[in-house]
Amino acid sequence: MTKLEVVTFGCRLNAFESEVIREKLGSNIEENTVVFNTCAVTKEAERQAKQAIRKFIRENPDYKVVVTGCAAQIAPQKYSDIEGVDLVLGNEEKLDKANYLNTETEKVLVNDIMSVKETASHLIKSFDGKTRGFIQVQNGCDHRCTFCIIPYGRGNSRSIPMGEIVHQVKHLVEQGFKEIVLTGVDITSYGKDLPGNPNLGQMMKRLLKLVPDLPRLRLSSVDVAEIDDDIMDMLANEPRFMPHLHISLQAGDNMILKRMKRRHTREDVIEFCKKAKQLNNKVIFGADIIAGFPTETDEMFENTSKLIVEAQISHLHSFPYSEREGTPAAKMPQVEKQVRKRRAEVLRELAKLELEKRLKEFVGMEMSVLVEADGTGKTENFLPVILQESYTSGTLLNVVITGIQDGFLVSKSI
């Protein structure tokens, strides 16, 4: 029996697309095949992918090796030159089953991603080993942040029509999923290319109305420069919309944000978080932050550090700035690499302290918990919970929070 392995690097959208690849190929492959779905967000991400590819080829010489994803889209030659790689596919080509099965296919099949005007909808029957389902609602990005190469890997912003999203969510709910996460590259730009220009909040309201059996709907990330009034209204009035907002922040100093070509200020972020907290006191904030962006001084970094506390950010994805060839930021005066690493660690420690504060706020409260595969769970605002009894993964239950233990809430079922 032939084997298929899909190795995923990077974002939730890549994870979603890996499931599409796994399902499309499934029983169709005629030889042992591995697909590396790469990420290009940092130079380190590319290094890790290349290392994993070479290691796999050494240990599994009998496998057909396919490389795809953003890194392959942007620089296909880098991967086709690796001895043992059989096929390199672009981000659009990777979702077409025929490209894997046609023996006449050229070794490199990567077209101009900027010419793609629509994003196809892909229905997934289930998510292997996952307690929540992910639905792609948008792809690509129209913005050109100075540090980011991703638009050249994903193309311009394209939205999935609302009807297709509803169809997919209904299907996953029928499969037993209690929580759906909406994902994309820049999901708060949703709808600008669709007839009538519906915004993300309008689409979500319509989705929840048409799929009444869906208990939980979550966003993978938000951009405060594009957040709409409908989302804020849902935060206040829609209990099925989960109060966990992961902000595409990147920095907390206004000069650095300007040099990044971000469209928000630190004041915008503080105001957004303050308003969200007033609308729903259960809301928890996460963020992405780049530490040691070119030209970042100690004072500028201090502004970012302060923002973690001021905006109460407790779930942080902080990583040292990594130069990307072809981006304006790579030509700016660079911060020493050790300084970048140290600053990223400082931010993580600050977020850890914020998480401890947030955990204390919920002791004694009733919460809803989605059970994970490891016997823990996640509350509606994505706080980790230790469960006192054994439950099937994917079960939704109500608990009372009785205490805190090693960064987890401790619960008792009601």
C-alpha positions in Angstrom: 0.0 0.0 0.0 1.4 3.4 -1.0 2.0 6.0 1.7 1.3 9.8 1.6 3.0 12.2 4.0 2.3 15.9 4.1 4.8 18.0 6.1 3.5 21.5 7.0 5.4 24.6 7.9 4.0 28.0 8.8 0.5 29.4 9.2 -3.0 28.0 9.7 -3.8 28.6 6.0 -1.0 26.3 5.1 -2.3 23.7 7.6 -5.8 24.0 5.9 -4.2 23.5 2.4 -2.2 20.5 3.6 -5.5 18.9 4.6 -6.8 19.7 1.1 -3.7 18.0 -0.5 -4.0 15.0 1.8 -7.7 14.5 0.9 -7.3 15.1 -2.8 -4.3 12.7 -3.2 -5.5 10.2 -0.5 -5.8 6.8 -2.3 -4.9 8.2 -5.8 -1.1 8.1 -5.5 0.7 5.2 -7.1 4.0 5.6 -5.3 5.2 6.6 -1.8 5.0 10.4 -1.8 5.9 13.2 0.6 4.7 16.8 0.1 6.6 19.6 1.9 4.2 22.6 2.2 6.7 25.3 3.0 6.6 28.8 4.6 8.5 31.9 3.5 7.6 34.3 6.3 11.3 34.3 7.7 14.7 33.2 6.4 14.7 30.7 9.4 11.5 29.1 8.2 13.1 28.4 4.8 16.2 27.1 6.4 14.2 24.6 8.5 12.2 23.5 5.4 15.4 22.8 3.4 17.0 21.0 6.3 13.9 18.8 6.7 13.7 18.0 3.0 17.3 17.0 2.8 17.0 14.8 5.9 13.9 13.1 4.6 15.6 12.4 1.2 18.6 10.8 2.9 16.4 8.6 5.1 13.7 7.7 2.5 15.3 7.4 -0.9 12.3 5.5 -2.3 9.8 8.4 -1.9 8.7 10.8 -4.5 9.4 14.3 -3.0 7.2 17.2 -3.8 8.0 20.8 -2.5 5.3 23.4 -2.6 4.0 26.4 -0.5 5.1 30.0 -0.3 8.9 29.4 -0.3 8.5 27.2 -3.4 6.3 29.9 -5.0 8.8 32.7 -4.5 12.1 30.8 -5.3 11.3 27.5 -7.0 14.8 27.0 -8.3 16.2 26.8 -4.7 14.1 23.6 -4.2 14.3 22.1 -7.7 18.2 22.2 -7.3 18.0 20.0 -4.2 19.1 16.5 -5.3 16.2 14.1 -4.7 13.4 16.6 -5.2 11.1 15.3 -7.9 8.5 18.1 -8.3 8.1 21.8 -7.3 4.6 23.3 -7.3 3.4 26.8 -6.8 0.6 27.8 -4.3 -2.1 27.6 -6.9 -0.8 24.4 -8.6 -0.5 22.5 -5.3 -4.3 22.2 -5.0 -4.7 20.5 -8.3 -4.6 16.7 -8.0 -3.6 16.3 -11.7 -0.2 18.1 -11.1 0.8 15.3 -8.7 -0.3 12.4 -10.8 0.7 13.4 -14.4 4.0 11.8 -15.1 4.5 14.3 -18.0 4.4 17.2 -15.6 7.5 19.4 -15.7 9.7 19.4 -12.6 8.8 23.0 -11.8 5.2 24.1 -12.2 5.0 27.6 -10.7 2.9 30.3 -12.4 2.6 34.0 -11.7 0.5 34.2 -8.5 -0.3 37.9 -9.2 -2.4 36.8 -12.2 -4.7 34.8 -10.0 -8.0 36.6 -9.6 -10.1 34.1 -7.7 -9.6 31.6 -4.8 -11.1 28.2 -5.3 -13.2 26.7 -2.5 -12.0 23.3 -1.2 -14.3 21.1 0.8 -12.6 19.0 3.4 -14.5 16.1 4.9 -12.6 16.1 8.2 -9.5 17.3 9.9 -7.2 14.5 11.0 -6.7 14.6 14.8 -8.0 18.2 15.1 -10.7 19.2 17.6 -11.7 22.3 15.6 -12.2 22.8 11.8 -10.5 25.4 9.8 -12.2 27.2 6.8 -10.3 29.4 4.3 -12.3 32.5 3.6 -9.7 34.6 1.9 -6.2 34.4 0.3 -3.5 36.9 -0.6 -2.9 40.4 0.5 -3.1 43.9 -1.1 -0.7 45.5 1.4 3.0 45.8 1.0 4.6 45.9 4.5 8.3 46.5 4.1 9.3 43.3 6.0 6.9 40.9 4.2 7.4 38.7 1.2 4.1 36.8 1.5 2.1 38.8 -1.1 4.6 37.5 -3.7 3.9 33.9 -2.5 0.1 34.3 -2.1 -0.9 37.1 -4.6 -3.4 39.8 -4.2 -6.4 39.6 -1.9 -9.2 37.2 -3.0 -12.3 36.2 -1.1 -14.3 33.0 -1.0 -18.0 33.7 -1.8 -20.3 33.5 1.2 -22.4 30.6 -0.1 -19.3 28.4 -0.4 -18.2 29.2 3.2 -21.7 28.3 4.5 -21.7 25.0 2.5 -18.3 24.0 4.0 -19.2 25.0 7.6 -22.5 23.0 7.4 -20.5 20.0 6.2 -18.0 20.2 9.1 -20.8 20.7 11.6 -22.4 17.5 10.2 -19.0 15.8 10.8 -19.4 16.7 14.5 -17.1 19.8 14.8 -18.2 22.2 17.5 -15.8 25.0 16.6 -14.8 26.5 13.3 -11.9 28.9 12.8 -12.0 31.3 9.8 -8.5 31.7 8.3 -6.7 33.5 5.5 -3.8 35.7 4.8 -5.5 39.0 5.6 -9.0 38.0 6.6 -10.2 41.4 7.8 -10.0 42.5 4.1 -12.7 39.9 3.3 -15.3 40.9 0.7 -13.7 43.9 -1.0 -13.5 41.9 -4.3 -17.0 40.4 -4.0 -20.3 41.7 -5.4 -21.8 44.2 -2.9 -18.6 44.4 -1.0 -19.7 42.5 2.2 -17.4 42.9 5.1 -16.1 40.1 7.3 -18.5 40.8 10.1 -21.5 40.8 7.8 -20.4 37.4 6.4 -20.0 36.0 9.9 -23.4 37.1 11.0 -24.9 35.6 7.9 -23.0 32.4 8.5 -24.2 32.0 12.1 -27.7 32.6 11.0 -27.6 30.0 8.2 -25.8 27.4 10.4 -27.7 27.6 13.7 -26.1 24.3 14.9 -22.6 25.7 15.0 -21.8 26.4 18.7 -18.5 28.3 18.2 -17.0 30.5 15.5 -13.5 31.9 15.9 -11.2 34.2 13.9 -7.6 33.3 13.3 -6.4 37.0 13.3 -7.5 40.6 13.0 -6.0 43.8 11.6 -7.2 46.7 13.8 -6.9 49.0 10.7 -9.7 47.0 9.0 -11.9 45.8 11.8 -15.6 46.6 11.1 -18.5 47.6 13.3 -20.3 44.3 12.7 -17.4 42.3 14.3 -17.5 44.6 17.4 -21.3 44.2 17.6 -20.9 40.4 17.5 -18.2 40.6 20.3 -20.8 42.4 22.5 -24.0 40.5 21.5 -23.2 37.1 19.9 -22.2 34.4 22.4 -21.2 32.0 19.5 -18.5 34.4 18.4 -15.4 33.5 20.5 -13.9 36.4 22.5 -10.3 35.8 21.5 -8.7 38.3 19.1 -5.3 37.7 17.7 -4.0 41.0 16.5 -1.6 41.4 13.5 0.4 44.0 15.5 4.1 43.6 14.5 5.4 46.5 16.7 4.4 48.9 19.5 6.4 52.0 18.4 4.9 54.5 16.0 8.1 55.1 14.1 8.8 51.4 13.6 5.2 50.9 12.5 5.6 53.7 10.0 8.8 52.1 8.7 7.0 48.8 8.5 4.3 50.5 6.4 1.6 49.2 8.9 -1.6 51.2 8.8 -2.2 51.5 12.6 -0.5 53.3 15.5 0.1 52.1 19.0 -2.8 54.3 20.1 -5.1 52.6 17.7 -4.3 49.2 19.2 -4.8 50.4 22.8 -8.1 52.0 21.9 -9.2 48.9 20.1 -8.4 46.6 23.0 -10.0 49.0 25.5 -13.2 49.2 23.5 -13.3 45.4 23.0 -12.8 44.8 26.7 -15.7 47.2 27.4 -18.0 45.3 25.0 -17.0 41.9 26.4 -15.1 41.5 29.7 -14.1 37.9 28.7 -12.1 39.0 25.7 -8.4 37.9 25.5 -5.8 39.3 23.2 -3.0 37.7 21.3 -0.6 39.3 18.9 2.3 38.8 16.4 5.3 41.0 17.1 8.6 41.2 15.3 11.5 42.0 17.7 14.5 43.9 16.5 13.1 45.4 13.3 15.7 47.4 11.4 16.5 50.8 13.1 14.7 49.7 16.4 16.4 51.5 19.3 16.2 50.6 23.0 13.6 53.4 23.4 11.5 52.1 20.5 11.6 48.6 21.9 10.5 49.9 25.3 7.4 51.3 23.6 6.6 47.8 22.3 7.2 46.3 25.7 4.9 48.8 27.3 2.2 48.0 24.8 2.1 44.3 25.8 1.0 45.5 29.3 -1.2 48.5 28.2 -3.2 46.3 25.7 -3.2 43.3 28.0 -1.7 40.9 25.4 -1.3 37.5 26.9 -1.0 35.2 23.8 2.1 36.3 22.0 3.9 35.0 18.9 7.1 37.0 19.0 10.1 36.2 16.8 13.4 38.0 16.0 13.3 40.0 12.7 14.7 37.9 9.8 16.0 39.6 6.7 14.1 38.7 3.5 15.8 39.3 0.2 13.6 41.4 -2.1 12.0 43.4 0.8 12.7 47.1 1.6 13.4 46.3 5.2 16.3 44.1 4.3 18.1 47.3 3.0 17.6 49.3 6.2 20.2 49.5 9.0 20.0 46.2 10.8 19.8 45.5 14.5 22.4 43.0 15.9 21.1 39.5 15.8 21.7 38.7 19.5 19.8 41.9 20.4 16.8 40.7 18.3 16.8 37.3 20.0 17.0 38.9 23.5 14.2 41.4 22.7 11.9 38.6 21.5 12.5 36.7 24.7 11.8 39.8 26.8 8.4 40.2 25.0 7.5 36.5 25.6 8.2 36.9 29.3 6.1 40.0 29.5 3.2 38.1 27.7 3.6 35.2 30.1 3.1 37.6 33.1 0.0 39.0 31.4 -1.3 35.5 30.9 -0.9 34.9 34.7 -2.9 38.0 35.4 -5.7 37.0 32.9 -5.9 33.5 34.4 -6.6 34.9 37.9 -9.5 37.0 36.5 -11.5 33.8 35.7 -11.1 31.8 38.9 -14.7 31.2 40.2 -16.3 31.8 36.8 -18.4 29.5 34.7 -16.7 28.8 31.3 -17.4 26.8 28.2 -14.6 24.3 27.3 -13.8 22.5 24.1 -11.9 19.2 25.0 -8.5 18.7 23.3 -6.9 15.3 22.4 -4.5 15.5 25.4 -7.2 15.7 28.0 -7.0 19.4 28.4 -9.3 22.0 26.9 -9.7 25.6 25.7 -12.2 28.1 27.0 -14.2 30.3 24.7 -11.4 32.9 25.0 -8.7 30.3 24.3 -7.4 29.9 27.8 -5.9 26.4 28.5 -7.8 24.3 31.1 -7.0 21.1 33.0 -10.0 18.8 33.2 -10.6 16.7 36.3 -12.4 13.9 34.4 -11.8 12.1 31.1 -13.8 13.3 28.0 -13.8 12.5 24.3 -11.8 15.0 22.2 -14.1 17.6 20.6 -16.7 17.5 23.5 -18.1 20.8 24.5 -18.9 21.2 28.2 -19.5 23.8 30.9 -17.2 24.0 33.9 -16.4 26.1 36.9 -12.9 27.4 37.2 -11.5 26.4 40.6 -7.9 27.5 40.4 -4.6 27.8 38.5 -1.9 25.2 38.0 1.3 25.6 35.9 -0.2 28.1 33.4 -3.5 26.3 33.2 -6.9 27.0 34.6 -8.2 24.1 36.8 -11.8 23.2 36.3 -14.7 21.2 37.7 -17.5 20.1 35.4 -21.0 21.5 36.2 
